[in-house]
C-alpha cells in the first residue's frame, strides 16, 4: 500500500447532510441517487420551486384559453346584436346578403384577434413576474421603474390610446366598413381601409384622406342597410301638378323595371309631391329605396328618363327671373 493511499484512507469520511436523515424527503432521495451533498441540500428548494413554476405556467395557459373563449363569444354576440339593430330597419330583401355576412365575420375576427392578443400579453406579464418572484428576484425596483415608465408613456400616448379605443368601438359597433360611402365631417368618400388607429377614405376627386379614429366625432354612413335615391324635378308654376306627378310616377316605375338598374331597386318609386315652391317655380320630389351605394346611379337614370318624358309631353319648366325678364322685353 502506497503512502498516498494511506493518507487518503486516513481522511475522515464526509457525513451526509442532516436533511438526508429525513425519510421520504427530496433531500434523502437525491442523496441516495447522487451521493452529492450540494444536490441533496438544494433538492427541496429546486423541486418545490419547479413545481410552483410549472403550476404558474399551467394556470396561465388555462386562464388564457378560458379568456380567449369568453372573448370570442362576447365579440360574436355583440356583432350579431349590432347587426340585428341595423338590419331590423332594412328591407327584407337585404337582411341577409353575402356582403353583410362577410363584413360581420371580418369585423369579429379583427376585434377578437386584438382582444386575445391583449389578454395574452397581460397574462404572460403576470406569469413572468410571479416566476421571477420564485427565483428570489427583487420585484420592488422593477415594478417602480415600470410604473414610472408607464406614467410617462401614458401622458405621451394619450391620443394613441384614444384612437385605439375609438377604433375598437367603431369595429365592434359596425359603424362603417371597407367599401362604405361615409361622411366623417372634414372628409367624405369611400372607405378603403379601417384600422384600429387610422381610417383611410378616398373622395370623389381621388384624394386619399387618413383620418385618426379618435378625431371622428360623427359618422354618416350612406351605404348601410339601404339607401334612398332622391329625384327633385323643377317645374314651372303653370304646370299641372297632378298630371305631372302621375307622369313622373309612371315613367319612374317603367325605368326601374329595366334590366340595368332593376337588381338595385328594393321598392317601387314613390312620388312624394311638391317639395318646395319658389319665385321661379316648384320642385316635385320622387324617391325610391335601393341597395346601399346605388342611389346615385338610380337617381341619374331616373332623372334622364323623366326629363325626356317631360320634354316629349311639353311639361313647362321654370325660367330664371333675370332671363325671363330679358326675354319678355
C-alpha positions, 0 to 999 in steps of 0.5 A: 500500500502506497503512502498516498493511499494511506493518507487518503484512507486516513481522511475522515469520511464526509457525513451526509447532510442532516436533511438526508436523515429525513425519510421520504424527503427530496433531500434523502432521495437525491442523496441516495441517487447522487451521493452529492451533498450540494444536490441533496441540500438544494433538492427541496428548494429546486423541486418545490420551486419547479413545481410552483413554476410549472403550476404558474405556467399551467394556470396561465395557459388555462386562464388564457384559453378560458379568456380567449373563449369568453372573448370570442363569444362576447365579440360574436354576440355583440356583432350579431346584436349590432347587426340585428339593430341595423338590419331590423330597419332594412328591407327584407330583401337585404337582411341577409346578403353575402356582403353583410355576412362577410363584413360581420365575420371580418369585423369579429375576427379583427376585434377578437384577434386584438382582444386575445392578443391583449389578454395574452400579453397581460397574462404572460406579464403576470406569469413572468413576474410571479416566476421571477418572484420564485427565483428570489428576484427583487420585484420592488425596483422593477415594478417602480421603474415600470410604473414610472415608465408607464406614467410617462408613456401614458401622458405621451400616448394619450391620443394613441390610446384614444384612437385605439379605443375609438377604433375598437368601438367603431369595429365592434359597433359596425359603424362603417366598413371597407367599401362604405360611402361615409361622411366623417365631417372634414372628409367624405368618400369611400372607405378603403381601409379601417384600422384600429388607429387610422381610417383611410377614405378616398373622395370623389376627386381621388384624394386619399384622406387618413383620418385618426379614429379618435378625431371622428366625432360623427359618422354618416354612413350612406351605404348601410342597410339601404339607401334612398335615391332622391329625384327633385324635378323643377317645374314651372308654376303653370304646370299641372301638378297632378298630371305631372306627378302621375307622369313622373310616377309612371315613367319612374316605375317603367325605368326601374323595371329595366334590366340595368338598374332593376337588381338595385331597386328594393321598392317601387318609386314613390312620388312624394309631391311638391317639395318646395315652391319658389319665385321661379317655380316648384320642385316635385320630389320622387324617391325610391329605396335601393341597395346601399351605394346605388342611389346615385346611379338610380337617381341619374337614370331616373332623372334622364328618363323623366326629363325626356318624358317631360320634354316629349309631353311639353311639361313647362319648366321654370325660367330664371327671373333675370332671363325671363325678364330679358326675354319678355322685353 
